[in-house]
Amino acid sequence: MATVKVCAGVCGFITTINTESEDMQEVAVNIETDCSYIKAMASELNKVDGYQECFAQIGVGEVYKLARKYCKHAACPVPSAIIKGIEIACGLALPRDVEFKISG
């Protein structure tokens, strides 16, 4: 099981993504957030084939298909974070933090 917490930035929304796989391929995805766009996306994103998601080109898998449908901000980090959680649940990556440092 993996838990990924995303503090998305100026929008102020925090999203918690839990991913779990019993067979290291089919992954159950559970998303908790106050963002209405990500909530709508989460309502359709319950189980995915982890290998199809992790080895697809950017924008091709089910996660990004639903992100195109529901996310209203191209820079939203949540879809990428979902993929990272899926990778960990499948044993394809180690749980390590990803970080943006932004200044202006």
Biopython code that builds the backbone (N, CA, C, O; Angstrom):
import numpy as np
from Bio.PDB.StructureBuilder import StructureBuilder

atoms = [
    (1, "MET", "N", (0.852, -1.185, 0.000)),
    (1, "MET", "CA", (0.000, 0.000, 0.000)),
    (1, "MET", "C", (0.886, 1.232, 0.000)),
    (1, "MET", "O", (1.951, 1.248, 0.616)),
    (2, "ALA", "N", (0.434, 2.259, -0.697)),
    (2, "ALA", "CA", (1.137, 3.535, -0.720)),
    (2, "ALA", "C", (0.149, 4.642, -0.409)),
    (2, "ALA", "O", (-1.020, 4.580, -0.792)),
    (3, "THR", "N", (0.631, 5.647, 0.286)),
    (3, "THR", "CA", (-0.141, 6.858, 0.534)),
    (3, "THR", "C", (0.673, 8.030, 0.020)),
    (3, "THR", "O", (1.842, 8.191, 0.369)),
    (4, "VAL", "N", (0.040, 8.848, -0.818)),
    (4, "VAL", "CA", (0.682, 10.027, -1.384)),
    (4, "VAL", "C", (-0.165, 11.232, -0.989)),
    (4, "VAL", "O", (-1.360, 11.282, -1.279)),
    (5, "LYS", "N", (0.461, 12.198, -0.327)),
    (5, "LYS", "CA", (-0.229, 13.425, 0.071)),
    (5, "LYS", "C", (0.268, 14.550, -0.823)),
    (5, "LYS", "O", (1.473, 14.773, -0.943)),
    (6, "VAL", "N", (-0.669, 15.259, -1.452)),
    (6, "VAL", "CA", (-0.333, 16.331, -2.372)),
    (6, "VAL", "C", (-0.867, 17.649, -1.830)),
    (6, "VAL", "O", (-2.068, 17.801, -1.604)),
    (7, "CYS", "N", (0.037, 18.597, -1.624)),
    (7, "CYS", "CA", (-0.338, 19.976, -1.313)),
    (7, "CYS", "C", (-0.163, 20.713, -2.631)),
    (7, "CYS", "O", (0.957, 21.049, -3.015)),
    (8, "ALA", "N", (-1.270, 20.963, -3.326)),
    (8, "ALA", "CA", (-1.220, 21.363, -4.729)),
    (8, "ALA", "C", (-0.705, 22.770, -4.977)),
    (8, "ALA", "O", (-0.336, 23.089, -6.107)),
    (9, "GLY", "N", (-0.669, 23.606, -3.983)),
    (9, "GLY", "CA", (-0.136, 24.949, -4.201)),
    (9, "GLY", "C", (-1.144, 26.022, -3.870)),
    (9, "GLY", "O", (-1.852, 25.943, -2.867)),
    (10, "VAL", "N", (-1.201, 27.026, -4.724)),
    (10, "VAL", "CA", (-1.988, 28.222, -4.439)),
    (10, "VAL", "C", (-3.486, 27.935, -4.282)),
    (10, "VAL", "O", (-4.185, 28.697, -3.614)),
    (11, "CYS", "N", (-3.983, 26.869, -4.872)),
    (11, "CYS", "CA", (-5.406, 26.526, -4.714)),
    (11, "CYS", "C", (-5.721, 26.151, -3.270)),
    (11, "CYS", "O", (-6.860, 26.282, -2.825)),
    (12, "GLY", "N", (-4.712, 25.686, -2.544)),
    (12, "GLY", "CA", (-4.884, 25.340, -1.136)),
    (12, "GLY", "C", (-5.441, 23.953, -0.883)),
    (12, "GLY", "O", (-5.611, 23.563, 0.272)),
    (13, "PHE", "N", (-5.729, 23.199, -1.933)),
    (13, "PHE", "CA", (-6.314, 21.873, -1.745)),
    (13, "PHE", "C", (-5.240, 20.841, -1.418)),
    (13, "PHE", "O", (-4.159, 20.826, -2.007)),
    (14, "ILE", "N", (-5.568, 19.997, -0.476)),
    (14, "ILE", "CA", (-4.720, 18.866, -0.123)),
    (14, "ILE", "C", (-5.445, 17.610, -0.570)),
    (14, "ILE", "O", (-6.633, 17.435, -0.302)),
    (15, "THR", "N", (-4.727, 16.752, -1.244)),
    (15, "THR", "CA", (-5.289, 15.500, -1.738)),
    (15, "THR", "C", (-4.483, 14.345, -1.176)),
    (15, "THR", "O", (-3.252, 14.361, -1.198)),
    (16, "THR", "N", (-5.188, 13.343, -0.673)),
    (16, "THR", "CA", (-4.538, 12.129, -0.187)),
    (16, "THR", "C", (-4.947, 10.972, -1.084)),
    (16, "THR", "O", (-6.131, 10.699, -1.284)),
    (17, "ILE", "N", (-3.942, 10.305, -1.614)),
    (17, "ILE", "CA", (-4.151, 9.199, -2.545)),
    (17, "ILE", "C", (-3.650, 7.922, -1.883)),
    (17, "ILE", "O", (-2.495, 7.851, -1.464)),
    (18, "ASN", "N", (-4.506, 6.921, -1.788)),
    (18, "ASN", "CA", (-4.117, 5.606, -1.276)),
    (18, "ASN", "C", (-4.221, 4.606, -2.413)),
    (18, "ASN", "O", (-5.250, 4.517, -3.084)),
    (19, "THR", "N", (-3.158, 3.858, -2.624)),
    (19, "THR", "CA", (-3.143, 2.828, -3.660)),
    (19, "THR", "C", (-2.752, 1.507, -3.029)),
    (19, "THR", "O", (-1.897, 1.450, -2.146)),
    (20, "GLU", "N", (-3.396, 0.441, -3.499)),
    (20, "GLU", "CA", (-3.118, -0.877, -2.939)),
    (20, "GLU", "C", (-3.309, -1.934, -4.017)),
    (20, "GLU", "O", (-4.226, -1.852, -4.834)),
    (21, "SER", "N", (-2.423, -2.930, -4.001)),
    (21, "SER", "CA", (-2.510, -4.016, -4.963)),
    (21, "SER", "C", (-2.194, -5.329, -4.273)),
    (21, "SER", "O", (-1.206, -5.441, -3.548)),
    (22, "GLU", "N", (-3.042, -6.322, -4.505)),
    (22, "GLU", "CA", (-2.795, -7.656, -3.959)),
    (22, "GLU", "C", (-1.934, -8.498, -4.888)),
    (22, "GLU", "O", (-1.233, -9.404, -4.437)),
    (23, "ASP", "N", (-1.985, -8.201, -6.198)),
    (23, "ASP", "CA", (-1.250, -9.024, -7.170)),
    (23, "ASP", "C", (-0.124, -8.260, -7.865)),
    (23, "ASP", "O", (0.463, -8.758, -8.825)),
    (24, "MET", "N", (0.177, -7.062, -7.387)),
    (24, "MET", "CA", (1.238, -6.212, -7.941)),
    (24, "MET", "C", (0.929, -5.750, -9.375)),
    (24, "MET", "O", (1.839, -5.364, -10.108)),
    (25, "GLN", "N", (-0.354, -5.789, -9.775)),
    (25, "GLN", "CA", (-0.723, -5.276, -11.088)),
    (25, "GLN", "C", (-2.046, -4.518, -11.044)),
    (25, "GLN", "O", (-2.092, -3.346, -11.415)),
    (26, "GLU", "N", (-3.125, -5.167, -10.596)),
    (26, "GLU", "CA", (-4.397, -4.453, -10.472)),
    (26, "GLU", "C", (-4.332, -3.608, -9.197)),
    (26, "GLU", "O", (-4.065, -4.118, -8.109)),
    (27, "VAL", "N", (-4.579, -2.320, -9.354)),
    (27, "VAL", "CA", (-4.394, -1.395, -8.240)),
    (27, "VAL", "C", (-5.710, -0.712, -7.896)),
    (27, "VAL", "O", (-6.365, -0.126, -8.759)),
    (28, "ALA", "N", (-6.088, -0.795, -6.623)),
    (28, "ALA", "CA", (-7.237, -0.053, -6.112)),
    (28, "ALA", "C", (-6.750, 1.348, -5.751)),
    (28, "ALA", "O", (-5.719, 1.512, -5.100)),
    (29, "VAL", "N", (-7.504, 2.345, -6.182)),
    (29, "VAL", "CA", (-7.137, 3.741, -5.949)),
    (29, "VAL", "C", (-8.250, 4.402, -5.149)),
    (29, "VAL", "O", (-9.423, 4.335, -5.519)),
    (30, "ASN", "N", (-7.869, 5.041, -4.048)),
    (30, "ASN", "CA", (-8.822, 5.782, -3.219)),
    (30, "ASN", "C", (-8.268, 7.189, -3.042)),
    (30, "ASN", "O", (-7.121, 7.368, -2.631)),
    (31, "ILE", "N", (-9.094, 8.187, -3.356)),
    (31, "ILE", "CA", (-8.639, 9.578, -3.316)),
    (31, "ILE", "C", (-9.562, 10.386, -2.409)),
    (31, "ILE", "O", (-10.785, 10.342, -2.544)),
    (32, "GLU", "N", (-8.951, 11.127, -1.480)),
    (32, "GLU", "CA", (-9.688, 12.039, -0.602)),
    (32, "GLU", "C", (-9.196, 13.453, -0.862)),
    (32, "GLU", "O", (-7.993, 13.711, -0.844)),
    (33, "THR", "N", (-10.125, 14.366, -1.104)),
    (33, "THR", "CA", (-9.771, 15.751, -1.411)),
    (33, "THR", "C", (-10.977, 16.655, -1.228)),
    (33, "THR", "O", (-12.114, 16.185, -1.202)),
    (34, "ASP", "N", (-10.728, 17.944, -1.102)),
    (34, "ASP", "CA", (-11.803, 18.929, -1.095)),
    (34, "ASP", "C", (-11.977, 19.578, -2.468)),
    (34, "ASP", "O", (-12.909, 20.356, -2.671)),
    (35, "CYS", "N", (-11.087, 19.264, -3.410)),
    (35, "CYS", "CA", (-11.177, 19.824, -4.760)),
    (35, "CYS", "C", (-12.319, 19.143, -5.517)),
    (35, "CYS", "O", (-12.324, 17.922, -5.669)),
    (36, "SER", "N", (-13.263, 19.916, -5.981)),
    (36, "SER", "CA", (-14.421, 19.330, -6.672)),
    (36, "SER", "C", (-14.021, 18.642, -7.974)),
    (36, "SER", "O", (-14.643, 17.652, -8.358)),
    (37, "TYR", "N", (-13.000, 19.143, -8.656)),
    (37, "TYR", "CA", (-12.561, 18.537, -9.915)),
    (37, "TYR", "C", (-11.919, 17.168, -9.671)),
    (37, "TYR", "O", (-12.194, 16.208, -10.390)),
    (38, "ILE", "N", (-11.068, 17.093, -8.658)),
    (38, "ILE", "CA", (-10.420, 15.822, -8.344)),
    (38, "ILE", "C", (-11.429, 14.841, -7.744)),
    (38, "ILE", "O", (-11.328, 13.636, -7.972)),
    (39, "LYS", "N", (-12.398, 15.346, -6.983)),
    (39, "LYS", "CA", (-13.461, 14.461, -6.467)),
    (39, "LYS", "C", (-14.213, 13.806, -7.609)),
    (39, "LYS", "O", (-14.487, 12.607, -7.568)),
    (40, "ALA", "N", (-14.548, 14.586, -8.630)),
    (40, "ALA", "CA", (-15.257, 14.030, -9.786)),
    (40, "ALA", "C", (-14.398, 12.988, -10.493)),
    (40, "ALA", "O", (-14.893, 11.937, -10.902)),
    (41, "MET", "N", (-13.122, 13.285, -10.631)),
    (41, "MET", "CA", (-12.198, 12.336, -11.248)),
    (41, "MET", "C", (-12.133, 11.051, -10.426)),
    (41, "MET", "O", (-12.161, 9.950, -10.976)),
    (42, "ALA", "N", (-12.047, 11.202, -9.112)),
    (42, "ALA", "CA", (-11.932, 10.052, -8.208)),
    (42, "ALA", "C", (-13.153, 9.149, -8.267)),
    (42, "ALA", "O", (-13.047, 7.942, -8.049)),
    (43, "SER", "N", (-14.313, 9.728, -8.561)),
    (43, "SER", "CA", (-15.528, 8.917, -8.619)),
    (43, "SER", "C", (-15.471, 7.885, -9.744)),
    (43, "SER", "O", (-16.174, 6.876, -9.693)),
    (44, "GLU", "N", (-14.640, 8.130, -10.756)),
    (44, "GLU", "CA", (-14.497, 7.191, -11.872)),
    (44, "GLU", "C", (-13.208, 6.381, -11.821)),
    (44, "GLU", "O", (-13.024, 5.457, -12.614)),
    (45, "LEU", "N", (-12.316, 6.720, -10.897)),
    (45, "LEU", "CA", (-11.017, 6.067, -10.851)),
    (45, "LEU", "C", (-10.938, 5.184, -9.618)),
    (45, "LEU", "O", (-10.524, 5.634, -8.550)),
    (46, "ASN", "N", (-11.337, 3.928, -9.767)),
    (46, "ASN", "CA", (-11.371, 3.002, -8.647)),
    (46, "ASN", "C", (-10.294, 1.931, -8.729)),
    (46, "ASN", "O", (-9.589, 1.672, -7.754)),
    (47, "LYS", "N", (-10.172, 1.315, -9.890)),
    (47, "LYS", "CA", (-9.163, 0.267, -10.111)),
    (47, "LYS", "C", (-8.540, 0.495, -11.473)),
    (47, "LYS", "O", (-9.213, 0.877, -12.431)),
    (48, "VAL", "N", (-7.239, 0.253, -11.537)),
    (48, "VAL", "CA", (-6.531, 0.391, -12.805)),
    (48, "VAL", "C", (-5.537, -0.756, -12.950)),
    (48, "VAL", "O", (-5.155, -1.391, -11.967)),
    (49, "ASP", "N", (-5.130, -1.009, -14.175)),
    (49, "ASP", "CA", (-4.032, -1.920, -14.449)),
    (49, "ASP", "C", (-2.758, -1.113, -14.253)),
    (49, "ASP", "O", (-2.454, -0.224, -15.049)),
    (50, "GLY", "N", (-2.023, -1.414, -13.213)),
    (50, "GLY", "CA", (-0.851, -0.637, -12.862)),
    (50, "GLY", "C", (0.211, -0.607, -13.944)),
    (50, "GLY", "O", (0.856, 0.421, -14.152)),
    (51, "TYR", "N", (0.401, -1.719, -14.633)),
    (51, "TYR", "CA", (1.420, -1.766, -15.675)),
    (51, "TYR", "C", (1.027, -0.891, -16.856)),
    (51, "TYR", "O", (1.873, -0.207, -17.432)),
    (52, "GLN", "N", (-0.247, -0.908, -17.219)),
    (52, "GLN", "CA", (-0.691, -0.050, -18.316)),
    (52, "GLN", "C", (-0.521, 1.417, -17.954)),
    (52, "GLN", "O", (-0.134, 2.224, -18.799)),
    (53, "GLU", "N", (-0.807, 1.769, -16.709)),
    (53, "GLU", "CA", (-0.674, 3.164, -16.277)),
    (53, "GLU", "C", (0.782, 3.600, -16.208)),
    (53, "GLU", "O", (1.133, 4.682, -16.678)),
    (54, "CYS", "N", (1.621, 2.768, -15.629)),
    (54, "CYS", "CA", (3.007, 3.153, -15.373)),
    (54, "CYS", "C", (3.896, 3.124, -16.610)),
    (54, "CYS", "O", (4.886, 3.852, -16.679)),
    (55, "PHE", "N", (3.554, 2.299, -17.577)),
    (55, "PHE", "CA", (4.388, 2.196, -18.769)),
    (55, "PHE", "C", (3.779, 2.885, -19.989)),
    (55, "PHE", "O", (4.308, 2.776, -21.095)),
    (56, "ALA", "N", (2.672, 3.589, -19.787)),
    (56, "ALA", "CA", (2.059, 4.351, -20.879)),
    (56, "ALA", "C", (2.824, 5.662, -21.073)),
    (56, "ALA", "O", (3.501, 6.135, -20.160)),
    (57, "GLN", "N", (2.712, 6.229, -22.240)),
    (57, "GLN", "CA", (3.258, 7.561, -22.459)),
    (57, "GLN", "C", (2.435, 8.560, -21.659)),
    (57, "GLN", "O", (1.275, 8.304, -21.337)),
    (58, "ILE", "N", (3.036, 9.692, -21.342)),
    (58, "ILE", "CA", (2.323, 10.729, -20.589)),
    (58, "ILE", "C", (1.053, 11.108, -21.352)),
    (58, "ILE", "O", (1.089, 11.383, -22.552)),
    (59, "GLY", "N", (-0.045, 11.115, -20.645)),
    (59, "GLY", "CA", (-1.320, 11.523, -21.229)),
    (59, "GLY", "C", (-2.130, 10.400, -21.832)),
    (59, "GLY", "O", (-3.217, 10.650, -22.353)),
    (60, "VAL", "N", (-1.639, 9.158, -21.782)),
    (60, "VAL", "CA", (-2.313, 8.066, -22.479)),
    (60, "VAL", "C", (-3.163, 7.185, -21.569)),
    (60, "VAL", "O", (-4.240, 6.762, -21.990)),
    (61, "GLY", "N", (-2.743, 6.895, -20.367)),
    (61, "GLY", "CA", (-3.446, 5.952, -19.495)),
    (61, "GLY", "C", (-4.776, 6.471, -18.973)),
    (61, "GLY", "O", (-5.190, 7.592, -19.271)),
    (62, "GLU", "N", (-5.426, 5.638, -18.198)),
    (62, "GLU", "CA", (-6.740, 5.959, -17.625)),
    (62, "GLU", "C", (-6.674, 7.178, -16.698)),
    (62, "GLU", "O", (-7.588, 8.003, -16.691)),
    (63, "VAL", "N", (-5.601, 7.289, -15.922)),
    (63, "VAL", "CA", (-5.471, 8.434, -15.008)),
    (63, "VAL", "C", (-5.492, 9.739, -15.793)),
    (63, "VAL", "O", (-6.239, 10.657, -15.453)),
    (64, "TYR", "N", (-4.683, 9.825, -16.831)),
    (64, "TYR", "CA", (-4.632, 11.068, -17.603)),
    (64, "TYR", "C", (-5.870, 11.267, -18.473)),
    (64, "TYR", "O", (-6.244, 12.403, -18.762)),
    (65, "LYS", "N", (-6.501, 10.188, -18.889)),
    (65, "LYS", "CA", (-7.769, 10.312, -19.622)),
    (65, "LYS", "C", (-8.803, 10.999, -18.734)),
    (65, "LYS", "O", (-9.504, 11.910, -19.175)),
    (66, "LEU", "N", (-8.893, 10.557, -17.484)),
    (66, "LEU", "CA", (-9.844, 11.174, -16.553)),
    (66, "LEU", "C", (-9.392, 12.569, -16.145)),
    (66, "LEU", "O", (-10.229, 13.441, -15.914)),
    (67, "ALA", "N", (-8.089, 12.795, -16.051)),
    (67, "ALA", "CA", (-7.589, 14.142, -15.747)),
    (67, "ALA", "C", (-7.990, 15.118, -16.853)),
    (67, "ALA", "O", (-8.386, 16.250, -16.573)),
    (68, "ARG", "N", (-7.886, 14.680, -18.107)),
    (68, "ARG", "CA", (-8.318, 15.543, -19.219)),
    (68, "ARG", "C", (-9.803, 15.864, -19.107)),
    (68, "ARG", "O", (-10.233, 16.969, -19.440)),
    (69, "LYS", "N", (-10.573, 14.908, -18.643)),
    (69, "LYS", "CA", (-12.018, 15.092, -18.534)),
    (69, "LYS", "C", (-12.387, 16.030, -17.381)),
    (69, "LYS", "O", (-13.309, 16.833, -17.520)),
    (70, "TYR", "N", (-11.686, 15.946, -16.247)),
    (70, "TYR", "CA", (-12.114, 16.638, -15.043)),
    (70, "TYR", "C", (-11.209, 17.773, -14.559)),
    (70, "TYR", "O", (-11.711, 18.771, -14.043)),
    (71, "CYS", "N", (-9.894, 17.644, -14.712)),
    (71, "CYS", "CA", (-8.995, 18.679, -14.184)),
    (71, "CYS", "C", (-9.108, 19.943, -15.023)),
    (71, "CYS", "O", (-9.113, 19.879, -16.253)),
    (72, "LYS", "N", (-9.198, 21.061, -14.376)),
    (72, "LYS", "CA", (-9.336, 22.338, -15.072)),
    (72, "LYS", "C", (-8.033, 23.127, -15.100)),
    (72, "LYS", "O", (-8.003, 24.267, -15.563)),
    (73, "HIS", "N", (-6.957, 22.519, -14.604)),
    (73, "HIS", "CA", (-5.682, 23.219, -14.524)),
    (73, "HIS", "C", (-4.574, 22.284, -14.992)),
    (73, "HIS", "O", (-4.314, 21.264, -14.356)),
    (74, "ALA", "N", (-3.932, 22.619, -16.083)),
    (74, "ALA", "CA", (-2.927, 21.735, -16.683)),
    (74, "ALA", "C", (-1.750, 21.447, -15.757)),
    (74, "ALA", "O", (-1.119, 20.396, -15.870)),
    (75, "ALA", "N", (-1.448, 22.365, -14.844)),
    (75, "ALA", "CA", (-0.301, 22.181, -13.946)),
    (75, "ALA", "C", (-0.652, 21.423, -12.669)),
    (75, "ALA", "O", (0.191, 21.299, -11.781)),
    (76, "CYS", "N", (-1.864, 20.920, -12.558)),
    (76, "CYS", "CA", (-2.267, 20.179, -11.358)),
    (76, "CYS", "C", (-1.330, 18.982, -11.165)),
    (76, "CYS", "O", (-1.174, 18.167, -12.075)),
    (77, "PRO", "N", (-0.702, 18.870, -9.978)),
    (77, "PRO", "CA", (0.227, 17.770, -9.745)),
    (77, "PRO", "C", (-0.439, 16.459, -9.339)),
    (77, "PRO", "O", (0.242, 15.440, -9.216)),
    (78, "VAL", "N", (-1.743, 16.462, -9.130)),
    (78, "VAL", "CA", (-2.420, 15.270, -8.614)),
    (78, "VAL", "C", (-2.349, 14.074, -9.573)),
    (78, "VAL", "O", (-2.048, 12.972, -9.116)),
    (79, "PRO", "N", (-2.610, 14.235, -10.873)),
    (79, "PRO", "CA", (-2.523, 13.052, -11.745)),
    (79, "PRO", "C", (-1.154, 12.370, -11.695)),
    (79, "PRO", "O", (-1.080, 11.142, -11.657)),
    (80, "SER", "N", (-0.099, 13.132, -11.696)),
    (80, "SER", "CA", (1.242, 12.558, -11.594)),
    (80, "SER", "C", (1.427, 11.836, -10.264)),
    (80, "SER", "O", (2.040, 10.770, -10.214)),
    (81, "ALA", "N", (0.902, 12.411, -9.195)),
    (81, "ALA", "CA", (1.009, 11.793, -7.870)),
    (81, "ALA", "C", (0.252, 10.465, -7.824)),
    (81, "ALA", "O", (0.687, 9.524, -7.160)),
    (82, "ILE", "N", (-0.867, 10.391, -8.522)),
    (82, "ILE", "CA", (-1.618, 9.135, -8.591)),
    (82, "ILE", "C", (-0.761, 8.058, -9.254)),
    (82, "ILE", "O", (-0.698, 6.926, -8.775)),
    (83, "ILE", "N", (-0.103, 8.414, -10.356)),
    (83, "ILE", "CA", (0.770, 7.469, -11.044)),
    (83, "ILE", "C", (1.896, 7.019, -10.123)),
    (83, "ILE", "O", (2.226, 5.833, -10.096)),
    (84, "LYS", "N", (2.492, 7.938, -9.366)),
    (84, "LYS", "CA", (3.559, 7.568, -8.433)),
    (84, "LYS", "C", (3.035, 6.561, -7.405)),
    (84, "LYS", "O", (3.724, 5.590, -7.092)),
    (85, "GLY", "N", (1.839, 6.777, -6.881)),
    (85, "GLY", "CA", (1.252, 5.833, -5.932)),
    (85, "GLY", "C", (1.014, 4.468, -6.553)),
    (85, "GLY", "O", (1.218, 3.443, -5.903)),
    (86, "ILE", "N", (0.584, 4.449, -7.808)),
    (86, "ILE", "CA", (0.367, 3.187, -8.520)),
    (86, "ILE", "C", (1.694, 2.451, -8.695)),
    (86, "ILE", "O", (1.763, 1.237, -8.504)),
    (87, "GLU", "N", (2.743, 3.183, -9.058)),
    (87, "GLU", "CA", (4.072, 2.564, -9.200)),
    (87, "GLU", "C", (4.494, 1.864, -7.912)),
    (87, "GLU", "O", (4.983, 0.734, -7.939)),
    (88, "ILE", "N", (4.305, 2.535, -6.801)),
    (88, "ILE", "CA", (4.712, 1.969, -5.516)),
    (88, "ILE", "C", (3.879, 0.736, -5.184)),
    (88, "ILE", "O", (4.418, -0.273, -4.728)),
    (89, "ALA", "N", (2.573, 0.811, -5.409)),
    (89, "ALA", "CA", (1.687, -0.320, -5.118)),
    (89, "ALA", "C", (2.052, -1.549, -5.946)),
    (89, "ALA", "O", (1.851, -2.678, -5.500)),
    (90, "CYS", "N", (2.587, -1.337, -7.146)),
    (90, "CYS", "CA", (2.980, -2.443, -8.021)),
    (90, "CYS", "C", (4.414, -2.907, -7.786)),
    (90, "CYS", "O", (4.864, -3.874, -8.401)),
    (91, "GLY", "N", (5.124, -2.230, -6.912)),
    (91, "GLY", "CA", (6.516, -2.594, -6.681)),
    (91, "GLY", "C", (7.451, -2.103, -7.768)),
    (91, "GLY", "O", (8.557, -2.623, -7.912)),
    (92, "LEU", "N", (7.028, -1.114, -8.534)),
    (92, "LEU", "CA", (7.829, -0.596, -9.642)),
    (92, "LEU", "C", (8.674, 0.613, -9.248)),
    (92, "LEU", "O", (9.502, 1.072, -10.034)),
    (93, "ALA", "N", (8.471, 1.126, -8.045)),
    (93, "ALA", "CA", (9.242, 2.276, -7.566)),
    (93, "ALA", "C", (9.279, 2.230, -6.046)),
    (93, "ALA", "O", (8.412, 1.639, -5.402)),
    (94, "LEU", "N", (10.284, 2.854, -5.500)),
    (94, "LEU", "CA", (10.377, 2.985, -4.051)),
    (94, "LEU", "C", (9.633, 4.240, -3.613)),
    (94, "LEU", "O", (9.541, 5.203, -4.375)),
    (95, "PRO", "N", (9.108, 4.237, -2.405)),
    (95, "PRO", "CA", (8.397, 5.424, -1.924)),
    (95, "PRO", "C", (9.389, 6.538, -1.566)),
    (95, "PRO", "O", (10.001, 6.521, -0.498)),
    (96, "ARG", "N", (9.533, 7.484, -2.461)),
    (96, "ARG", "CA", (10.402, 8.632, -2.254)),
    (96, "ARG", "C", (9.636, 9.906, -2.586)),
    (96, "ARG", "O", (8.807, 9.929, -3.495)),
    (97, "ASP", "N", (9.925, 10.959, -1.838)),
    (97, "ASP", "CA", (9.253, 12.237, -2.057)),
    (97, "ASP", "C", (9.662, 12.846, -3.391)),
    (97, "ASP", "O", (10.787, 12.674, -3.859)),
    (98, "VAL", "N", (8.723, 13.558, -3.981)),
    (98, "VAL", "CA", (8.943, 14.371, -5.174)),
    (98, "VAL", "C", (8.674, 15.798, -4.738)),
    (98, "VAL", "O", (7.729, 16.051, -3.991)),
    (99, "GLU", "N", (9.492, 16.731, -5.195)),
    (99, "GLU", "CA", (9.347, 18.083, -4.662)),
    (99, "GLU", "C", (9.517, 19.130, -5.767)),
    (99, "GLU", "O", (10.403, 19.028, -6.616)),
    (100, "PHE", "N", (8.652, 20.126, -5.729)),
    (100, "PHE", "CA", (8.820, 21.341, -6.537)),
    (100, "PHE", "C", (9.254, 22.442, -5.588)),
    (100, "PHE", "O", (8.687, 22.564, -4.503)),
    (101, "LYS", "N", (10.218, 23.229, -5.950)),
    (101, "LYS", "CA", (10.550, 24.438, -5.211)),
    (101, "LYS", "C", (10.382, 25.573, -6.185)),
    (101, "LYS", "O", (11.109, 25.661, -7.175)),
    (102, "ILE", "N", (9.431, 26.442, -5.918)),
    (102, "ILE", "CA", (9.069, 27.489, -6.867)),
    (102, "ILE", "C", (9.337, 28.853, -6.243)),
    (102, "ILE", "O", (8.932, 29.115, -5.110)),
    (103, "SER", "N", (10.009, 29.705, -6.975)),
    (103, "SER", "CA", (10.213, 31.083, -6.519)),
    (103, "SER", "C", (9.894, 32.017, -7.680)),
    (103, "SER", "O", (9.879, 31.601, -8.839)),
    (104, "GLY", "N", (9.650, 33.234, -7.369)),
    (104, "GLY", "CA", (9.306, 34.169, -8.436)),
    (104, "GLY", "C", (9.727, 35.567, -8.137)),
    (104, "GLY", "O", (9.502, 36.466, -8.947)),
]
sb = StructureBuilder()
sb.init_structure("model")
sb.init_model(0)
sb.init_chain("A")
sb.init_seg("    ")
for serial, (resi, resn, name, xyz) in enumerate(atoms, 1):
    if name == "N":
        sb.init_residue(resn, " ", resi, " ")
    sb.init_atom(name, np.array(xyz, "f"), 0.0, 1.0, " ", f" {name:<3s}", serial, name[0])
structure = sb.get_structure()
